[in-house]
């Protein structure tokens, strides 16, 4: 009783468990289960940025800016405004912006309602309910709330960013102990990083599964699983290009056989007459 007032430095568990964190495979399933361009873009951008729900929902069309590799989004949070790079979500974001009901109005909410009110943004309760509905269709049984995306993204990026970079990215004050939590949850692979430093592991090993494919002809950013360029139709991988060539050869052969057969039939009819 006499020492009950003494505080220990050990903090209580925060309820975050590694098995509850969303993975790239989970996100891919969620995007596949979304039924319209807005919802696909929302899931993709929420995963890539890991922003606070309020920062995310407050975004406007004009907050999206171009950069050399993809785009960036301006968000305003507890530590002030910051710009976050966008790469993997760019194909879905482009598809949504091209169909945004408010057109190109930079003042319109990026995540607007689809019921005839394009100047009104969706609210937190609607977003939370929407995520749960999509997760149920996708068969993703992990905790599904907007903040889960932030926790999961921080856990994922703990394998790639330094603690100082994480503070900058997620809008924490420099020196915060928040990154340590996510480094622990990620199980940061020190062996892999060390082997990569010495050249035993290719640099592109561990590349994000959701990284988009850039079209070599027109430069358009396409989805990670895309087979053809969204803009110009060019095959995006060697296997698809080979398959198309083979299909064209088969089609050409069938056409030639058809022409030859047609000529034989015509000559046969002429003989009969």
C-alpha positions in Angstrom: 0.0 0.0 0.0 2.8 2.4 0.8 4.4 2.1 -2.7 1.2 2.0 -4.7 1.8 5.6 -5.8 5.1 4.8 -7.4 4.9 4.8 -11.3 6.9 2.3 -13.3 8.3 3.2 -16.7 6.8 0.2 -18.3 3.7 1.0 -20.4 0.7 -1.1 -20.7 0.2 -3.1 -23.9 -1.4 -1.0 -26.6 -3.5 -3.9 -28.0 -1.6 -4.0 -31.3 -0.7 -7.5 -32.3 1.4 -8.5 -35.4 -1.3 -11.0 -36.6 -3.8 -8.1 -36.6 -1.8 -6.0 -39.0 -3.0 -5.7 -42.6 -0.6 -7.0 -45.2 -0.2 -6.2 -48.9 -2.2 -9.4 -49.7 -5.0 -8.2 -47.5 -5.1 -4.8 -49.2 -5.1 -6.4 -52.6 -8.2 -8.4 -51.6 -9.9 -5.3 -50.3 -9.2 -3.4 -53.5 -10.6 -6.3 -55.5 -13.8 -6.4 -53.4 -14.4 -2.7 -53.8 -17.2 -1.9 -56.2 -16.4 1.5 -57.6 -13.3 3.6 -58.5 -13.7 5.8 -55.4 -13.6 2.9 -53.0 -10.7 1.3 -54.7 -8.8 4.6 -54.6 -9.7 5.2 -50.9 -8.4 1.8 -49.8 -5.2 2.1 -51.9 -4.4 5.7 -50.8 -5.3 5.0 -47.1 -2.9 2.0 -47.2 -0.1 3.8 -48.9 -0.2 7.0 -46.8 -1.2 5.6 -43.4 -2.6 9.0 -42.5 -4.9 9.7 -39.5 -8.5 9.2 -40.6 -9.2 12.9 -40.1 -6.3 13.9 -42.3 -7.4 11.4 -44.9 -11.1 12.4 -45.1 -10.3 16.1 -45.1 -8.3 15.9 -48.4 -9.4 17.9 -51.3 -8.9 17.3 -55.0 -6.4 20.2 -55.1 -4.3 18.5 -52.5 -3.1 16.0 -55.1 0.1 17.2 -56.8 2.3 15.8 -59.6 5.8 14.6 -58.9 8.5 12.9 -61.1 7.6 9.4 -60.0 3.8 9.4 -59.4 2.0 12.0 -57.2 2.0 13.4 -53.8 -0.8 14.4 -51.4 -0.8 17.3 -48.9 -2.2 16.5 -45.5 -2.5 18.7 -42.5 -2.2 17.1 -39.1 -1.1 17.6 -35.5 2.5 18.6 -36.4 1.5 20.8 -39.3 1.1 20.2 -43.1 3.3 17.5 -44.8 3.5 16.1 -48.3 3.4 12.4 -48.8 4.6 10.6 -51.9 2.2 8.3 -53.8 3.3 5.5 -56.1 1.3 2.3 -55.7 -2.0 4.0 -55.3 -1.6 6.3 -58.4 -3.4 4.0 -60.9 -6.5 3.8 -58.7 -6.3 7.5 -57.8 -6.1 8.5 -61.5 -9.1 6.3 -62.3 -11.1 8.0 -59.6 -10.1 11.6 -60.3 -11.0 11.1 -63.9 -14.6 10.2 -62.9 -14.9 12.6 -59.9 -18.4 14.0 -60.0 -17.1 17.5 -59.1 -14.9 17.5 -62.1 -11.5 19.2 -61.7 -12.7 21.6 -58.9 -9.6 21.7 -56.6 -11.8 22.8 -53.6 -14.1 19.7 -53.9 -13.6 16.9 -51.3 -11.4 14.2 -52.7 -13.6 11.5 -51.0 -17.0 12.8 -51.7 -20.4 11.2 -51.6 -21.8 9.4 -54.6 -25.5 10.1 -54.0 -25.6 13.4 -55.9 -23.8 15.5 -53.4 -20.2 15.8 -54.8 -19.5 18.8 -52.6 -20.0 16.9 -49.4 -17.3 14.6 -48.1 -18.0 11.2 -46.5 -17.8 11.1 -42.7 -15.9 8.8 -40.3 -18.9 6.6 -39.5 -19.7 6.0 -43.1 -16.0 5.2 -43.9 -15.8 2.7 -41.0 -19.0 1.0 -42.1 -17.8 0.9 -45.7 -14.5 -0.7 -44.8 -16.2 -3.4 -42.8 -18.6 -4.2 -45.7 -15.7 -4.5 -48.1 -13.7 -6.6 -45.7 -16.6 -9.0 -45.3 -16.9 -9.4 -49.1 -13.1 -9.8 -49.4 -12.9 -12.4 -46.7 -10.4 -10.4 -44.6 -11.1 -11.2 -41.0 -8.8 -8.8 -39.3 -9.9 -5.8 -37.2 -11.2 -3.4 -39.8 -11.3 0.3 -38.8 -9.6 3.4 -40.4 -6.9 3.5 -37.7 -6.0 -0.1 -38.5 -4.6 1.1 -41.8 -2.3 3.6 -40.0 -1.0 1.0 -37.6 -0.5 -1.6 -40.4 1.3 0.9 -42.7 3.6 2.0 -39.9 4.4 -1.6 -39.1 5.1 -2.2 -42.8 7.3 0.9 -43.3 9.3 0.1 -40.2 11.2 -2.3 -42.4 12.1 0.5 -44.8 12.4 3.8 -43.0 14.5 5.1 -40.2 12.8 6.2 -37.0 13.4 9.9 -37.9 11.9 9.3 -41.4 8.9 7.6 -39.8 8.3 10.6 -37.5 8.3 12.8 -40.6 6.1 10.5 -42.6 3.4 9.8 -40.0 3.3 13.3 -38.5 4.9 12.5 -35.1 7.2 14.9 -33.4 10.9 14.2 -33.9 12.2 12.0 -31.1 8.9 10.4 -30.4 9.0 6.8 -29.2 6.1 5.8 -31.5 8.4 4.3 -34.2 9.9 1.8 -31.7 6.5 0.2 -31.3 6.2 -0.5 -35.0 9.8 -1.6 -35.4 9.0 -4.2 -32.7 5.8 -5.2 -34.4 7.4 -5.5 -37.8 10.2 -7.8 -36.6 12.6 -5.8 -38.7 14.8 -8.3 -40.5 18.4 -7.2 -39.6 19.9 -10.2 -41.3 18.3 -9.4 -44.6 19.4 -5.8 -44.4 23.0 -6.8 -43.6 23.1 -9.4 -46.4 21.7 -6.9 -48.9 24.4 -4.4 -47.8 27.1 -6.9 -48.7 25.5 -7.8 -52.0 24.2 -11.3 -51.1 20.6 -10.3 -51.7 19.4 -8.4 -54.8 18.3 -4.8 -54.1 14.9 -5.4 -55.6 14.1 -8.4 -53.4 11.3 -7.5 -51.1 10.0 -5.0 -53.5 6.4 -4.0 -52.5 3.8 -6.3 -54.2 1.6 -3.3 -54.9 4.2 -1.3 -56.8 2.7 -0.1 -60.1 3.9 -0.9 -63.5 5.1 2.0 -65.6 4.3 1.7 -69.3 7.6 1.9 -71.3 5.8 3.5 -74.2 3.6 6.2 -72.8 4.8 6.4 -69.1 1.3 5.7 -67.6 1.3 4.2 -64.1 -0.7 1.0 -64.2 -1.9 -1.3 -61.4 0.5 -4.0 -60.0 -1.5 -6.8 -61.6 -2.2 -5.0 -64.9 -1.4 -6.9 -68.1 -2.0 -4.0 -70.5 -1.4 -0.3 -70.3 -4.5 1.6 -69.1 -3.8 4.4 -71.6 -2.2 2.9 -74.8 -2.9 -0.9 -74.5 0.7 -2.0 -74.6 1.4 -5.4 -72.9 3.2 -4.7 -69.6 5.1 -8.0 -69.3 7.1 -10.4 -71.5 4.7 -13.3 -71.0 1.7 -11.3 -72.1 3.5 -10.0 -75.2 4.6 -13.6 -76.2 1.0 -14.9 -75.7 -0.4 -12.1 -77.9 2.1 -12.9 -80.6 1.2 -16.6 -80.4 -2.5 -15.8 -80.6 -1.9 -13.6 -83.6 0.0 -16.4 -85.4 -2.8 -18.8 -84.7 -5.4 -16.3 -85.9 -3.4 -15.6 -89.0 -3.1 -19.4 -89.7 -6.8 -19.9 -89.2 -7.5 -17.0 -91.5 -5.2 -18.4 -94.2 -6.9 -21.8 -93.9 -10.3 -20.2 -94.2 -9.3 -18.4 -97.3 -7.8 -21.5 -98.8 -10.9 -23.6 -97.9 -13.2 -20.9 -99.4 -11.3 -21.1 -102.7 -11.5 -24.9 -102.8 -15.3 -24.8 -102.2 -15.7 -22.2 -104.9 -13.7 -24.3 -107.4 -15.7 -27.4 -106.5 -19.0 -25.6 -107.1 -17.8 -24.3 -110.5 -17.0 -27.9 -111.5 -20.5 -29.1 -110.4 -22.2 -26.4 -112.5 
